Amino acid sequence: MSDLVIETTGLRKEFRSVRGGSRVAVHGLDLAVPAGGVHGFLGPNGSGKTTTIRMLLGLARPTRGTMRLFGEPVPQRLPQVIGRVGAVVESPKFSPNFSGRRNLQLLAGAIGVPTTRVDAAIETVKLTGRDKDRYKSYSLGMKQRLAIAATLLKEPDLLILDEPTNGLDPAGIREIRETIRDLGESGVTVLLSSHILAEVQQVCTSATIIGNGRLLASGKVDELLGGGSSYRVVVPDLAAAIPVLTAAGYAPAAIDGVLHVDSDEPASLTRVLAEAGIWLSELTPLRADLESYFLQLTEADELGHDVASETEAVA
């Protein structure tokens, strides 16, 4: 049995225009989301993230390709697995004059789950103490947390969140981030669609990056970033340190008055400089960030996409 919660193979979605042309939103996408933790689904706006999610949820039909949720083919067997899936894709409709708690109680009754689950959902999204306030008094962050609470009433094994921090202030983003991290640690698999990379890096254990509907990279976040074997080296005399490091087999790069040096053994780096009478004032590991990696991938993809489009136009 597959340990993948979400799996797509060759997934493609074309939209036909009224003038007879077509636009490809998702192009042969192979998506694999393992069970457990938070999986980032990353890409620029318009890269096909929401379209992919809508196809997984049966809200749009793929042009071709296959999709599976919990090993079951969808949309054919979507009714059999949809009860295990919670999703916040669009802003939910809550009654503005009812409290957050009352809204959840009404929803629980409508979907046929015990109202006792309301307490657990409110506690999970940290709305305890504000749950009896009217919905219309909630901040955007609180409204988004209530939307997540609504999906938790089903006690889903998979939670799909599409750009959950859009429009939120820094405090709201932090609240949602903490909620998502807690859910991932509780055993729920979270698919987090976003383009806010700095926030995503703090909560995601694995990620898929797409551009123009195509898969660009996928894997554990640490593996995608390649570890932290580069160091910021601060010494009194760069001109003296560079030839010493070069002679020892390093490739130092002077950037903004400091050296950046790749090394798997920082102790050896320190020893080489010390033996030459050069004493370090700083040795700090430089960790690649997801945003830089994302920009490298998507910029290269845009260039290739533009070249391909021009070639097709000439042909």
N, C-alpha and C positions, 0 to 999 in steps of 0.2 A: 504493500500500500504506500502511495506517495506521501512524503512528509511536507509537500507543498500545499499551502492553503489556497493560493491563486496560481494558475498556470495558463498562459496563452501561447499558442504556436502559430506563427504566420498570420497574426491578426491584422486585418485590413478593413478600413472604413472609407468609402468614397461617398461624397455628397454630390448629387446631380443638381445642376443649375437649370433654371427655366429656359435658358438659351441653348441647352443641349450639351454644355461642357460639364466637367466634373472637377472636384477638388479632393485630393487624398488627405484625410486628416490623420489616419493611422496607417503606417506602411510596414507590413510584415513584422509586427511586434512580437517578440518572444519575452514574456514577462514571467518571472518565477519568484514567488513570495513564500519564504519558509515559515513554518509555524513558530509562533512566539516572538515577542519583542516588537519593535517599531521599525517598519520598512518605509523608507522615504521613496516617494515616486516623484522625481524631480524633472523639471523642464521649464523652459521659458513659457510665458503666456502664449497660447496658440499652438503648443507643441503636441497636443493630442491627449493630454492627461484626463481632462473631464470627459472627452469622447470615449476613452477606454473604460473609464469607470461606469459610464452610462451603459455601455455594452455589457459589462460584467453584471450589472443589476437588471438587465432586461429592458432598459429604457430606450435602447437603440439596437438595431440589428446589424451585425457585422456583414461586410460585403463578402468576405471569406476568412478562413482561418478557424481555429478551434479555441475554446475556452473551458476551463474547469475550475470549480470551487469545491474544495474539500474532496478532490478526486472525481467529482461528478460533472458530466458535461452540461454546460449551460449554453443557451437558454432551455434546452430540452428538459432538464431535471431541476430547473431553478426552484419550482415550488417545493421540492424535497429538501432544499438546503437554505432557502431564504430566511427561515426562522433562526438560523445560526449567524445571520449577518445583520449588523447595524450600520447605517450610513447617514452621514450628514453631507448631502451634495448641494442642496439649495436651502435657503433660509426657511425653517419650518414656520407654520402658522400657529401661533399661540394667541389666546384671548388676552388682549392688553389689560383688561380690567380684573382678571383673575390673578391670584397669586401664582408664583412658580409651582408651588406644591399642588394647588388645585388643578392647574393645567396638566401636571403629570398624572394626577389621580384620574382625571377624565380620559387621558390617553390610555392609561393602564386598563380602564374599563372597556374602552373601544377595541383594544387588541386582545382582550381576554387574558390578561396576566394579573396575578394577585396584586392588590394595591399595597401590600406590605413591601413590595420591591421599590416603592417610591422612596422610602427612607434610605435604603442602601444607595440608590442612584444619587440622591441629594448629597449624601456624605461623600461619595466617590468624587464628585465634581466640586466639592468644597463650597456648597451653597447653604450649608447649615447656618441658621441665624438670619438668612435673607430669604429663605424659601417661602415665608408667609407674606413677603412684600409683593405688591402688584407688579406684574410683568413689565408694564409700561415704565416703571421706575428703574428698571435694570439698566446697567451700562451695557455696551456692545459685548464686552467680554463675558459678562454674566449671562446675557442672552445666548451666547455661543455655548457656554457651559451647560445651560439648561437644555439646549438642543442635543448635546452629547448625553446628558442624563436621560433624555427621552429615548435615545437608541439603546441605552443600557437596561431599560425595563425588560427587554427580551433576554437579557443575560447572554449577549452574542459571543461567539468564539472569534469572530472577525469584525473589526470596526473600520469602516472606510470613511476618511475625513478628507474632503476636497477643499483645499485652501482655507483651513479653519481660522487663520489669523488675519485674513483680509480685512482691512479697515480698522484694526484694533490699535490702541495706543500701546506703548511699551509695557505698561502694567498688565493690560489685557493679554498681550502676547505671552508674558511670563506665566500668567495664570493658566492659559491653555497649554503651554509647554509642560508645566508641572503635572497637569491632569493627564496629558498624553503619556508622559514618562511613567506615572503611577499605573496607568492601564497596561502598558507594555510589561511592567514588572509583575503585574497581577496574573499574567498568563494569557491575556487577550492579545491576539495578533492585530496590530494596527497598521493599516496602509495609509500613510500620510502624504497626500498630494500637496506640493508646495513649490514656490520658487524663492522662498526666503531661506537662503542656505545657511546663514550663521545660526539661525534658530534650529533648523533641522539637524545640524551637526551635533547639537547638544542632546538630542533625544533618540536619534535613529541608530539602530544596531546594524542595519544593512540598507542598501539603497539601489534604485534603478534610475538611471539618467537617460532621458530621451530628448530628441530634437527633431523637429519636422516629422513627428510621428514615427521615428526610427529609434531603435535601441542604440545607445552610445556606450554605456558601461553598466555593469551590475555586479554586486558582491557586497561583502562586509565593508563597512565604512573605513575601518583601519586598513584593510587590504587595498581599497581603492586609492587611499592617500599614500600608500607605500611606506608607512612607518615614519619615524622621526630620527633619521640618521644624519641629518644636516645640523650644523651648529653655528651659532653666532659667536665669533671670537673677537674679543676686544683686547688689544695690546698697545703699549705706548708707541711703538714704531712699526707701522705697517710695512714700510719699505724694507726693513730688516727681516720681518717675519715671513714675507712672501717667498723669497728664495729658499729659506730654511724649510718651509713646508713643502715647496715644490720638489726640492732635492730628496725629501723623505717619501715622495710618491703621492702627495696630496695635490689637489687642484684648487687652491684658494681663490676666491673672487672678492675683490674689494667693492663694497656697496655702502655708500653713505658713511664713509669713514670707519667701517668695521669690516671684518672678514667673514665670509660664509664658507664653511668647509664641510664637505661630506666625509663622515668617518663612522665606522662601526665600533671603534674603540676610543672613546674620548680620553681615557687615561694615557694611551699612546700619543695622542695629539698633544696632551699637556707635557708629557715627558720630552718629546722632540723639541718643543719650544724652550723648556727649562734647560736642557742640555746645551742650548745655544745662548743661554743667558737672557732669554726673553720670557718675562713673567706675565702671565695672564691676569687681567683685571676683570674679565667676564668670560664665562663659557656657558652658553645657554642653548638648549636644544630648540631647533626650529621645526615646528610641526606644520606640515602642509594643511591648509584649510580647505574645506569642501567647496567654498565659494570660488577659490582660485582654480581648483580642478574642474569645477562645473563650467566656468567661463572658458577655460582652454578647450574643453570638449565642444561646447556649443558654438564657439566662434569658428573652430575648425569645421564643424558641421555646416554652419551657415555658408562658409566659403565654398565647400564642396557642393552644397545644394544650389548655390547661385551658378557655379560652373556647369553643373548638370542641367539646369534650366536653360542656360544660354546654348548649350550643346543641342538640347532638344529643339530649341527655337530655330537654330541654324539648319538642323536636319529637316 
